[in-house]
Amino acid sequence: MFSDSEIQKFRSLKTPFYYYDMGLLQETLDEVKTHGLSKGYHVHYAIKANFNFEILELIKEAGLGIDCVSGKEIERALEAGFDPEQIAFAGVGKTDDEIKTGLDADIFSFNCESLQEIEVLNSLAAETGKVANVSVRLNPNVEAKTHKYITTGLTENKFGVNPENLPELFIKLPDYKYINLTGIHFHIGSQIRDLQPYIDLCKKVNMIQDMFERNEIYLTHVNVGGGYGVNYEDPDGEPIPDFESFFNVFDEHLKLRDNQQVHFELGRSIVGQSGNLISKVLFIKEGITTNFAIIDAGMTELIRPALYQASHHVDVLTSTKPEKTYDVVGPICESSDTFRNGISLPEIERGDLVAIRTSGAYGEVMSSGFNLREKVPAYYSDEI
C-alpha cells in the first residue's frame, strides 16, 4: 500500500498517471542479484515490459543485460548505456533494417526463430563483412499453463524452430560463413506461476543439447527465456517473486557443459509490482445489479484486462467507509474497458483516488491514443 504522504502528493497531481516505487524495484533487483547473478547466471531484462529510462538506469546499475524484440528497443538499450555485449535480439519477424541495427551494434546474440531467418541474417552479415552470433530459438512444445495469448512454446505457436527441423540446419550450417552459432534459446510463455513448466523445459533442453553434440556442435550458452510471473491478486502479500525457487529449478534440472553460460530474459517479474496506475473517480453510476465506479484511467492506459482478461488488484486510497460492490470501469467507448467486475471496495465517491496495482509491466508501454487520449505522465517515488 501507499503511505499517507504519498497519497497526499497524489492529490496534488492531475490524474491519471503511472507511479513507480523505485525502492521496491531496487529490492527486486537485489533478489535477482542474490539468487541469479551470484551463481554466474546472465539475466537480460526484457525491455518490452517497460522501457522508461529511469527504470533502465536501475536495471543497468544492477548488472543486468537487455532482451530486445525490435530495432528500436536495441537503440533504446544503447541510448540507456547498455553494453552491446549484453544485448540479445529475439522476435519472429525481424526486418532487414532491424537486423542491420543489430549488426552495426555488434550485439551479443541474434535469437533466430526460423531457418529462413538464419539464411537472411547470413546474407545481410556478408554485406557488412561481419560474423553474427546466433542462438537458435527452439520450440520445446512445453505447456506453460498460462493465458493462450502469452503461451509461446507450443507447436501451434508462431515462435521458434521445431526440433524436427534441426537436421536441415545441421546440413546447411557449414555453408553459412557469416554465422557463428553460439547457443540455443527458448521462451515458453509469460506470467508463469507454476514452476513445473520450467522443470519440463530443462528436460527438453537437456535432450536438445545432446542432439547438437551428436552433430559435433558445441554451444557456449543456453538461453532459457523468462516468463516468470507475479502475484496480481495480492501485490502487498508478495511484492517480490520467489526468485530463489525459480533459479533453483535450473540449478537442479539443467545439465550444463563445462564453461557453458545460462542466460535468462526476465521482464514482468522484475518491474511488474513496482508500477501502479493512479486514477480518480469521475462518477458513481447505480445499476440494477451493480454499481459502476467510472474512473478517468482506461484501457488506453492499461490494456491488459481488455486484452488478456487480466485481473489487477484495485485499492481505494481515499476512503475508509463500509464496503460496497462495484464494477470498476474506464471512460473509453468500448464495453471491454473494464478493470474489475463485482469487487468489494470501501464506498467510493466522485473525486476519490484509486490505484490499479501491478502495472509496471505491459502497462505504460502498451498505452495508446485511442479516442484521441493524451499520453499520461509517469512519476517516480524517488523524485516526488
N, C-alpha and C positions, 0 to 999 in steps of 0.2 A: 504493500500500500504506500501511500504518499504521506509525507509529513504535513503538519499544519502550515509550515512556512512555504512548502511547495504549492499547496492548494491556494494559499493567499497570493502567490505570484501568478498562478494560473488565472485567477480572477481578473488580473490586470491585462491579460493578453487576449487578442482577438482570436476567437475560435473559428474553425477547428485548427489544430496544429499537432505535429508529432513531437513527442517529448522522449528524450533518450537518457536513461540512467547510466551515466558513464562509469560510476562506481561499480555497478553490477556487471557491466561489460568487462571491466578490469578483473573483477573476481572470477568471472567465467574464463577469461584468457589465462589467468593464473592456474586454474584447474586443468586446462588443456596442456599447459607447460609442465605441470607436475606429473600428470599421468600419461602424456603423449610425447612431448618433445624431449622430456628427460630420458626416455627409452631410446632415443635416436630416431624416432618417427618424424616424418616430414608432413606437416599439415599445411595444405593450401586452402585458404579461406575462399569459399565460393562467392565471388564478388556480386553475382546476380542477386544475392539475398539483400544486400544493402551496399550501395557504392558511395555513400557520403564520405567526404574527405576526413571529417572529424572521426568517424568510425574507423576508417582505414589507417589513420595515424596510430591509434592504439594497437591495432592488429599488427602493423609493421613493427612497432616497438616491441611487441611480444615475440617476434621472431618467426611469424607465420609467412608463408608464401601466398600466392593467389591462383585460383582456378577461374579461368575465363571461358565464356562461350560466345564471344563476339570480338571483332576487331576493336570496337570502341572500348570494350572492357579492358583489353590489353593496353590501349592508350591511357585509360584512367589509372590502371595499376602503375604504369611507368610514371605518369604525372604525379602520383602519390608517393613515388620514391622507391618502389619495389624493384629489386634486382631482377633482370630478365631471367637469370638462372633459377628464380623462384616461381616462374610463371608457367603454368600448364594451360593448354588451349584445347578444349573439347568442343563439341557441337556437331550435330548430324548434317548441317548444311552450311559449311564454311564457304564463303565466296572467295574468288581468286584474290580480290583486294585484301580480304581479311587474312588470307594465308600469307600474302606478301608482307602484311604488317608484322606478323609473327616471325617471318624470315628476316626481315630488316632488323628486328629487335634481338635476334638470336635467343629466342625463348628456350626454356628448359625442355619442353616437350609438346609436340602436336599429338593429341589423343585422337587418332583417326578412327572413323566409325564405319568405313566401308573399304573394300578393296579398290574400288574406283578412286576414292579419295586419296589413297596412298599413291596411286599411279599419277593423279593430277599433281599432288604435292611434289613428287619426284620431278615432274616436268617443270614446275614453277621454280623449284630449287635449282635445277640445272641452269635456268636462265640467269640466276644470280651467282652461280658458282659456289653456292653454299650447300652443306650437307645438313639436312633437317633431322633432328632427333625425334623419333616416333615411338609412341606407345599405341598398340592396337587395342581399341576398346572392343571387348568381347561381351557377348550376351550370354550370361550363365544360366538363363531360364530359372531364376530363383524368385519365388513368390515373396514380395516384400510385405504383404499384409497391410497395405495402406490404400488410399483412395486411388481408383483406377486412372485418374488423370496424372498422378505423380508416381505411378509404377513404371519403371523403365527397364527392368531386367528380364522380361518375359519374351518368348519367341514372337509373340504378337505385337511387340512394341517396335517402334521405328529405329531404336538406338542400337548401335554396336554390330559387330560381325558375329554371325553364328559360328561356333567352333567347327561345325561340319564344313565350313568354307576354308578352314586353315590350310588344308593340303594345297589348295590353289595358291595361297600366299607363299607357302614354303617353296613352291616351284618358281614363282616369279621373283622372289626377293633378291636373288643374286643379280638380276638384271637392273635393279633399282640402285644406281650408283650414287644417287644423292639422298639416299635414305639410310639413316643409322637406327636400326631397330633396338631400342634400349629397354622397353618394358611392355607390360600388359596392363590394361585399365578396365575397371568395372565400376558400374554405378547402378544399383538395383532399384532405387526409388527414394522418396523423400518422406519425412515425418514418420520414420520407423521407430516404434517404441519397444517392440519385442526384439530381443537380441538373437532369437533363433535364426532369422533370415541371414544374419551375419555369420553365424556358425555354418549354415548351409553354403554361404558364399565361399568361406575359407576352404571347404571341402572341394568345391568346384575349381577354385584357384589352384589347389594342390594338384588336381588331375591335369589341368591345362598346362601347368608348369612342366609336368612330366612329358606331355605331348611335344612341347617346344624342345626339350632336351633330347628327346628321341630323334629330333631332326637337327641336332647339333647347333641349336640356337640357345645361347645362354644370356639371360636377362639380368640387367643391373638393378632394376626396380620393379615393384608391383604396386600399382595404384588401385586401392580397394574402394575408392569413391567416398561418398559421405551419406547423407540422408538421415542421420541420427536425429530423432525428434525431440520436441519439448512438450511440457505439460501445459496445454492451453486451458484445461479445466481449473487448475489450481496453481496459478503462477506464483503466489506467495508461499505456498507449501513446498514447491520445488522450483525455485528460481534458477537453479543451475542443474543441467542434466548430469546424470551419473557417468561422468567420463571415465572413472576408474573401471567400472564394469565394462564399458564399451571397449576401451583399449585392451583390457584383459582378454576379451574374446580372441583378438588377433595374436596376443601373446601365446595363448593356449592352443589355437587351432590352425594357425598359418605356418606351413613348413617352408621356412626361408632357406635359401642357399647362402653360402659363405659370402659375406660382404654385400649382401643384397639389401637394398633400401625398401622401406614400406612408406607409401605416400597416401594421404587422406585428403578428402575435399569436403570439409565441414562448413556449413553456412548458417542455416537456421539455428542449430544448437548453440552457436556462438553469439549471435546477435538477437535472436528472437525475443527473449524475455526482456531485453534492455529497452525495447521500444514500446511506446503507448500512443494511442490516438486520443487526444483530449477534445471533447466536443461539448456543446451547450444545447440544452433542451429548448426547442423552439415552441412546441405545442404539445399539449396532452389532449388526445382525442379518445373519448369514451366510445367503445364499440359495443356490440350486443353481447359478445362473449369475452372480450378482452379490452384492455386499454392500450392505446398506441402512444409510446413516447417517441415523438418525432424530433430527431436531433439534427444539428447542422453539418455533421460529417455523413458521408455516404459511400456508396460503392466506388465512387471516383477516388476516394482516399484509402479505402481498404476493400479490395475486390474479393478477397478470399472467401467470405461467406457466400457471395453470389456465385462464384466460380466453382468452388470445391465443396459447398455446403459446410464450410468450416465453422466451428463454434468457438468464439472468443469470449473469455470472461469479461463481464461488464461490471464496473464499480461505479456507484454514485458517490461523488466526492463531497457533496454539499447538502446532504440530507441524512438525518438520523431518525426519521419518522417510522411508524409501523409499516410493514411491508405490504405491497400490493403486487398484482401480477400485470406484467407488461409485455408487449411486443416492442422491441427497440428497433426503430426503422429510420432510414435516412430520407433526404429530400428529393432524391433522383426519381425521374419519371419512369420507373421500372418496378414491377412488383417484387423482383429479386433483390431490390435494395433494402434488405433486412439483415440486421446483425444477429438478433436473438428473438425467438418466439417463446411466449409463455413463461417468462422467468420472474421470480420474486425479487423485488428490489425495494429499498426504502421509498416511501411515497415521493413522487417527483413533481416538481412544479416548473413552470416556464422559468428559464434562466439558470436552473441547476446545471452543474458540471458533471459529466460522466467521463470515464476512462475506458476505452476499448483496449484491453490488455494484450500483451504478447504480439505487438505489431511491428517489432523491429526487423523482421524478415518478411519479404514479399508484401510489404505494406507500401511504404513511400515509393519504392522502385517500380511498383505496378500501378501507380496513380495515373489518372487520365484527365483529359479536359472535356469529357462528355458533358453535355448540357452547357458548354462553354464555361465550365467551372474553372476558376483560377487555381493554380497550384498553391497549396497551403505551406506555411513555413515550418521549419524544424528548429527546436530548441534543445539545448544540452544541459544536463544537470550541473556541469562544472562552469557554466557560463551565465546562468541566470540566478 
